[in-house]
Amino acid sequence: MIKVQGLTKRYARTVAVDNISFEVEKGQIVGFLGPNGAGKTTTMRVLTCFLPPTAGTATVAGFDVLENPHEVKKRIGYLPETPPLYPEMEVSEYLTFVGRLKGISSADVDRRVGEVTERCAIGDVRNKLIGKLSKGYRQRVGLAQAIIHNPDVLILDEPTSGLDPKQIIETRELIKHLSGDHTIILSTHILSEVEHSCQRVVIINRGKLVAVDSVENLTNRLRGSEAVALEVASSNGPLDPAAVQQRLEQVSGVSRVLPREARDGRMAFEVESLQGRHIRADLARTVVDAGWNLNELRAVGLSLEDIFLQLTGAEKAPAPSTQNPAPAASQEG
Amino acid sequence: MNVWIICRKELKSYFASPIAYLLMAFFALIFGFGFFTATRDFVRFGFMAEMQGRSMPMNVNEQVIRPLLGFASTVALFLIPMITMRLFAEEKKTGTIELLMTSPVYDWEIILGKWLGALLLYLCVLATSAINIAVLFAFGKPDWKPIVIGYLGLILQGGTLLAIGAFISTTTKNQIIAGGVTFFVCLLLWLLSWFTAYDTTGYGSVVNYLSIVTHFEGFQKGVIDSKDVIFYLSMIFFSLFITSRSMESLRWRA
């Protein structure tokens, strides 16, 4: 449905997007993941024909964004980061305007407005001025605007930013409901969002593609290894944290030990295992054999968050000196 | 069709905010003041002619309507920046321009729609002066043809300035700057005719030709000169054309 090849977008001084390629199949929800300023919005703007690419091609439903922007625009519904709303209009008036603009005939537009207001749960505010709406309602009106012409492709730029938790859940549900009929690209820097609603993830950082993969594959990469939170206390006399850490590192299967906090003779560590190794039993034995008290031993799940940070090389804790379980291996190609 | 959709939206936006009513009230007030002065002078002049026992040729068209039309054209110069300043600058600021530019409409449809919306508001503003003209018809017998031509001139002149204002509005996100620069350009085009009124050398006549106001003088007298009509129409076309270029450059720079 969407095909991006070697896409590059250069501004006067900066390269916003650098040689990105990926494909999205019909009916998929794809999460576009990256820290702020990674080039997500720029890529989306190219796809929606708002910005022309500097190099490379992008096609939507077989139409090139440069050669056939009109056909592309007909098939795309777009919700920019700030919903494009006219505060002086009423909700239904605004949706009618957008619907007409997107090419819905005047005979059908009322019906479509009724359908999307119901779908986005904004029926109760349809006669209110947009300027008077709360942020959550505005976002939903923005979403209604994007789907009014029943486009093949939906492009949503940070659809849940600035919403409260309840609204985030509602918006997520709404997006999931829409996925049946539409191919959806949504950008976000919130990882749990991708875990919740997307089938595939495109991770970009500083304009470069880091990974394109399914959510399961990405999480599976780290499922083999486990992370354990461990708290040790001394039973007699003071303990040297460095010595404890060293001792823990010698346990077979441990890839690294991160000291967390040490207070009143108790010290916490986070221990990560090598791929496919279970280390909890060995850790417990080591601590007990050393004559320390084992206060806590608890498995910590590795989330997309960790994968993401590893892939983008963002700063978190000290950089792992041992092996890096997730290099940027599975780029599409 | 898309042009009409956008035009209607623009017009609604104007009337949803106080700006349309303010402009209409403002223009009605100033035009009413001009009308009062012109008719008062006309009546005085009539009395004086009668007292001196001379029958002077009195003509409502020449002595009331013609100066009023000139007055209206000058007042319009001040109103037009207020109409055009928001056209694109506001949409650029709020991001709604992204909606328009990612919808299946062509740039020229957006521009033409917006310009037409602004022109219709300008017509509404001008229409408030019809009350005064109606009074003239109630108490006198002015010739209607020069009035129609005069208004045609006002519309053409307004259309030109609106197109220039629309272009200036695409160049900035800031409405105040758009309005200010448009006002300055309107003022300049008005002053051009002053500087070169008595200068008939080559340079002077070129500058004089470019003055928006000089081309209105014919209409004011009730004369349609194809030269003036072509000037206004080509200026409108040219301004809207550079507006579309400016919008396209938005895509490349944004």
Chai-1 contact restraints between the chains, C-beta under 6 A:
chainA,res_idxA,chainB,res_idxB,connection_type,confidence,min_distance_angstrom,max_distance_angstrom,comment,restraint_id
A,T48,B,T102,contact,1.0,0.0,6.0,A-B,restraint_1
A,F50,B,E98,contact,1.0,0.0,6.0,A-B,restraint_2
A,F50,B,M101,contact,1.0,0.0,6.0,A-B,restraint_3
A,F50,B,T102,contact,1.0,0.0,6.0,A-B,restraint_4
A,L51,B,R251,contact,1.0,0.0,6.0,A-B,restraint_5
A,H70,B,P104,contact,1.0,0.0,6.0,A-B,restraint_6
A,K73,B,T102,contact,1.0,0.0,6.0,A-B,restraint_7
A,K73,B,P104,contact,1.0,0.0,6.0,A-B,restraint_8
A,K74,B,P104,contact,1.0,0.0,6.0,A-B,restraint_9
A,Y78,B,T102,contact,1.0,0.0,6.0,A-B,restraint_10
A,P80,B,G95,contact,1.0,0.0,6.0,A-B,restraint_11
A,P80,B,E98,contact,1.0,0.0,6.0,A-B,restraint_12
A,T82,B,G95,contact,1.0,0.0,6.0,A-B,restraint_13
A,P84,B,G95,contact,1.0,0.0,6.0,A-B,restraint_14
A,P84,B,T96,contact,1.0,0.0,6.0,A-B,restraint_15
A,P84,B,E98,contact,1.0,0.0,6.0,A-B,restraint_16
A,P84,B,L99,contact,1.0,0.0,6.0,A-B,restraint_17
A,E88,B,S13,contact,1.0,0.0,6.0,A-B,restraint_18
A,E88,B,A16,contact,1.0,0.0,6.0,A-B,restraint_19
A,F97,B,K9,contact,1.0,0.0,6.0,A-B,restraint_20
A,R100,B,I5,contact,1.0,0.0,6.0,A-B,restraint_21
A,L101,B,I5,contact,1.0,0.0,6.0,A-B,restraint_22
A,L101,B,S103,contact,1.0,0.0,6.0,A-B,restraint_23
A,K102,B,S103,contact,1.0,0.0,6.0,A-B,restraint_24
A,G103,B,P104,contact,1.0,0.0,6.0,A-B,restraint_25
